[in-house]
Amino acid sequence: MTSLATIENSRPAARGWNTFTHQVTAATPAHRDRAIDGLRALATVGVIVGHWLVGALIPQSDGALRISSPLRTLEGLAPASWFLQMLGLFFLVGGYSSALSLRRSGERGESYAGWLGQRFVRLGRPVVGAVALSAASLMVLGAIGVPSGTLRTWVVLLIQPFWFVAVYLALTALTKYAMAADRRLGGWAALPLIGVVALADLLRYGPWQDSMPGWIGMINLVPGWLFAYQLGVSWAQGRIARRGAWLLVLGGAAVFVLLITAFDYPLSMVGVPGADRTNSHPPSLLVPALAAVQSGLAILLHRRLNQVLRRPGLWAGVALVNLSAMTIFCWHQVPMVLVSMAGAAVGDVAGLTTAPTDLAWVLARIGWLPVMGVVLAGVVAVTRRFDAPWSGMSRAVRVLTGVLALVFVGFAAALY
């Protein structure tokens, strides 16, 4: 959020929420598209809440925390993932923002490589910071006797969101080509991507699936997520009007229902431990179908959302999330580990360290979400420095960060 750079170092807790709200309002230009930031914040919060609800860390006989999921036994929770899995919105907003940013960069005479390098650095800083600080934290936790199984769980949960960053970087690198596809095909530029995903699904789930190589589903990795990104690019170019948005909503919903009812696609949009099939890794046709619905609704509600976000308090909250969106995303699994470790030290805590086998666990877990949110706020307050340019850091700190990042890679490789 470069237009809010003047409040980048603000501390709402220290200066007061009202002061922060006034600062954000004063720093926001009248032409700011607040809806785009609102959608990004919504997607961020949705992913976090989703992960905190479907993730459970259960103590083992050796004291280590093992990852489990209520989705394994509570299949009725699967429809909740339709609303909390908002990666389609992430990629829609990403394509929209990248298209406008690349256009402005070209108007300034900057090269595509230069623009891409800046985007990569901005996305990569929080990741390097997360793995570096995690390496230091894991060494301390290991030294005080935390079981290696718990440390492995930390590594697994920290790494899980990074696949999204890798895919996002790949799609960002394709922005120039997405814009070229938009110039040629207009609002229909995303349609061929659906065809590729459908063909790959036919190969891996059809009658001949036993003769297909195991990697066949990886064909969908780029087109499955590029679909929403391409929609964002076309939306930024003014190619998708209300009629097109309604087509996305109704068409996406029809395909979604058809896949679930007639072709036995899994109900959950996130992976379920022990399940034979998953919709998201790599994406199945259900992913772009849901992304079409989410994207269509976002376009239809765009003007209304801009009006709603004129409210100073609400807009300040959206701005706060966006100022540290990547840091929040990189670290959001860690509070679940920290709170669960504290619970395990006490004993069996409902909704935290007990087995997620019934609705009572879900209700208790909902009660723990605010606690995890407070812990996440504290973690982000410490780590968000890595979101900003590192020019203010000393050379020694930057070198140490790089070394610790390499240590984390080695640590993760050893645990796996």
N, C-alpha and C positions, 0 to 999 in steps of 0.2 A: 504494500500500500504506500507507494512513494509519495502520494499527495498528503499523507499524514506523517511525513518524516519529522515534522517539528515536534511531535509528541512521542517520538520513538523511545525516549528515555524517561517518560513519565512514570510515576509510581502511584497508581490509584490508591493503594492502601495507605501510603504515607501522606499523600496530599489531599485525600478525600475524594469520594466518588463524584461529588458535584463539581469539584474543580477539574477533575479529569474529563467529565462530560462536557464542560464548557470549552476545554482545550480542544477536544475532538471536534466539536461543532465549529469552532473558529478555524480549525485547520482544514476543514473539508470544503473544497470548492463547490459552487452551486451545481456545476455540471457533472459531479461525481455520480457514477452509476452505482448507487448503494445496493441495488438488488443483487448485483453480481457478488459483492462482498457478503451479502446476507446468505446467498445460496452456498457460498464456500464455507461460511461459518456453520450453517445448518448441516452440511455434509460432514464437516469435521466432528461436530457434536454427535451426529447420528452414528458415525463409525465408532467413536469412543464408547458411547452408551451400549452399542451392540456388542462390542468386544467384552465389556465389563459384565454384561448379562449372560453371555454364552460361555464365558471362561470361568472355570473353578479350579482352585489349587488345593489338592487334598494331601494332607500329611501321610507319609508312608511309615513303615516300621522303623526305618533308619532315621526318621525325622525330616527327610527331604520332602519337598512339595512337588506333586505330580499334576500335570495338566489333565483336566477332565472337562466335560461339557454337559449341561442339562439337556441339550438337543439329542443326546444319545438315548435317553429314556423318556423324555417329554416331547414327543413328536408334535404335539399341539402348539408348541412354541414356534415352529418353523415359519408360519405366516408373519410373525413379528419381524423376521429377517427381510421380508419384502419392503418394509418401511424403514428399517434401520440400515440396510445395506445401500448407501447412497454414493457409491463410487462413480456411478453414472453421472451424478451431478458434479463431482470433482472434475471429471474429464470434460464435461460440457463447458464448465466455467473455465477450465484450463485452455481449451481450444478457443473460446471466445476471447479471453485475455491475451493469449499468445498472438492471435491474428491481429488484434489492435496494436499490440506492442511492436510486432514485426513491421506493420505498416508505418508506425511513427518512426521506427528505427530507419527504415528505408528513406523516409522523407528527410531525415537528418544526414543522409549519405553514408550510413554505417553499413558494413558488410554483413552478410548472413552469418558468416563464421563468428564475427565479433558479437553479434546479437546472441547467437547460440551459446557462446562461451560465457557471457554474462549470466544467462539463465541457468546454465549448468553450475556455475560457481555459487549462485544464490541458493540453489536447491541442495547443493552438496555440503555447504558449511554446517548446517544443523546435523546432518548425518555423521560427519566426521567428529563433531563435538559430542554427539551421543555415544558413539562407540569409544571415544577416548575417555570420557568421564565414567562410562560403564566399566572400562578396563580397570581404572583406579578403584572404583567401588567394589568390584569383584575381588580384587586383591585384598582389600581391607576385610571384606566379609569372609573370605577364605581364611585369612589370618586369625580371625576371632572364632573360627570353628563352625561356620555355617556349612551344612552338608553340600557336597559337590553336586548332588541331584538338584538342590534348590538353585545353585549357581547355573546349572545347565538350563533349568526352567527360565531363569532370568534371560539367558542368552537367546533361547528359542523365542520368547515373547518379544524381546527387543528386535530381533532380526525379522520377525514375521511381517511387520509393516514395510520393510525395506524393499520387498518385491514391488510394491506400489511405486516407490520412488524410482526404481529401475525402469519400470514400464513407462512412467510419466516422462522420464528423461528421453526414452526412445521415441515416444510420441511427439515430444517437443522438437526433437531433431527432424521429425517429418512434417513440421508446420508448413514449410515452403511447398511441399508436395501436396499437402491437404488444401492449401490455398489454390494451387494449380488445378486440382480436381474440382474445387468449387467453381473456378472460372469456366471450366469445361461443362460441368454437369449441374451447376447451381445447387438448389436444395436437395437434389437427388444424389448428391455425391457420396452420401453414406450408404446408399442402397447396395452397391456391389459388395461392400464389406459384409452385409447380411448374407449374401450368397456364398461367400467364402466360408463363413462360420457354419452355415447350414450344411454345406458339402462336407466339411470336416466332421460334423456331428453324425452325418449319415454314414461316413466311413467307420467311425469308431463305435457307433451304437447300432448299426444295421445288422442284417443277418450274417454278414461276412466279418463281423468284428473280431472273431477269434484269429483270423488270418492277417489282421492289421498289426503293424508294429506299435509298441507301447507309446512311442513319441508322437503318434499321429495327431493327438489332441493339441499338441503344442503349436500346430498350425494356427490355432485360434488366438494365440497369445496377443499378437498385435492387432489383427482386425477386430477381435472381440471387444477390445477396449478402445481402439481407434474410432469405432462407430460413434460414440458419444462425443469424442474430441472433434471429429469431422463435423458433427452437427453444430458444435460450438463455433467452429470456424465459419460455417455457412451462416449461422445466426448473426455473427459479428458483421458479415458482409450484407446483411439485410435480405438474405435469400429465403428465410422462413417466416412467413406471416401467420396470422391466426388460423387460417385454413390448414396450413401445413402442420401447425402445432396440434390441432385437433386430430389430424391424420396420424400423427405420432402417438397420441394418447390412445385412440381407439384401435389403431392397428397393432400397437405394442401390446395392449391389454388382450386383444383377441389371440395373438400368437402365444402370449404367456399362458392363457387359459388352455389353449389347444395343446401345448407342450406338456402341461401338467396332467390334464385329463385323458388325453388320447395317446401320448407317447411316454408316459411314466417317468418324466423328468423328476428329479428329487425336489421336494417342496422347499427345502432350505436353500437360501442364497449363499450361505457360508458352509464351510466344510464341517462335516460331522465325523468325529473320531470313529474309525472302524467301518465307515460306509464305503461301498464299492464305487460309487460315483459321486462327483461333486460338480457344482455348477460354476464355481469361480476359479478353480486352479487346475487346469486352464479354463477360461470361460466357455460355457456352453451357449447355445442359442438363447437360453433363458436370460442371459446377462444383457445382450443388446435389446431384447424385448422389454425388460424392466427399465433399461436406460432410455428407451424411446418414450415410455410413459412418463418417467421423471422429467425428461427433457421437454416434452410437450407441455407438461404442467408448469414447468419453470418459465417457459416462453409465454404461456397464457397469463401467468400471474405476475409477470415482470413489472408492469406498470404499477399494479396495486402494491407490490412489495416495495417498490421505490417510495411510494407514498407513506406506507407504514413506517419505513425506516427514517422518516423525517423526525420521528420522536427522538429527542436527544438521548434519553436514557437507553433506549433500545439500540440506537445507532452506536453509542459508545461501547455497549457490550459486543456488538458485531465487530467493531474496529479493534477491540482488545483481542478477540480471537484471531483476527486476520493478521495482526502485527506479529504474532508468534505461531502462525498456523503450522509451519513445518516443524518447529520445536515441539509443539503440542502433539503432533502426529508421531514424531519419532519417539517420544517418551511416554505416550499414554498407557502403555501396558505395564510400565514399571510400578506405578502406584498400586496396581492390583497385587503385585508381588510383595511390596513393602507392607501393605495392610494385612495380607494373608500371613506373612511371616510373623507379624505382631499377634494375629489371632492364634496362630499355631503355638506361640509361646504361652498362651493362656489355656488352650485346650480346644475342645470342640465348640466352635462358634457358628451358630445357625446362619446360613447364607454366606458363609465365608470359608470355613474349613470343613464343613460337613458335606457329605455326598449330595450332589444335585439331582435328587431322584423324585422330588415331588413339588407341587405348587407352593408349599410352605417355604421351600428353599428359595424359590424365585421371589416371593414377597419379601423374605428377609434380605435377599441380595439387593433388591431395590432400595431398602433402607440403608444399605452400605454405600450406595452410589455417591451421596453427598460427601461422605468421608473420603472416598477415593478422589473426588473432585477437589477437595481442599488440599490433599497431598499432591495432586497434579499441579495445582496452582503454585505450591511451594517449589516443586521441582522445576517448573518452567521459569519461575522468578530467578532461579540460580543459573539455569542453562541457556536462557534466551540470548545471552551475550553472543553465542555462536551463530545466531540467526543474522546478526548485523555484520558489516564488513570487518575484517580482522586487522585493518590498518592500525587500529589503536592498540593492538596487542604487541607486547615485546617479542623480539625474535626468539628468545628463550621459551616463552609460553607457546608460540606457534610450533617450535621444534618438538617440545614436550607433547603437545597435542597430537602431532603426527606419529611420534613414537608410541604413545599410548594406543592410538588407533590401530597400529600394526600389532601391538601386544594383544588387543582384543581379537583381531583376526586369528592370531595364533591360538589364543585361548579357545575361541569358538571351534576351530578346526580340531583341537585336542579333545574337546568334549564330544564332538560328533564322531 
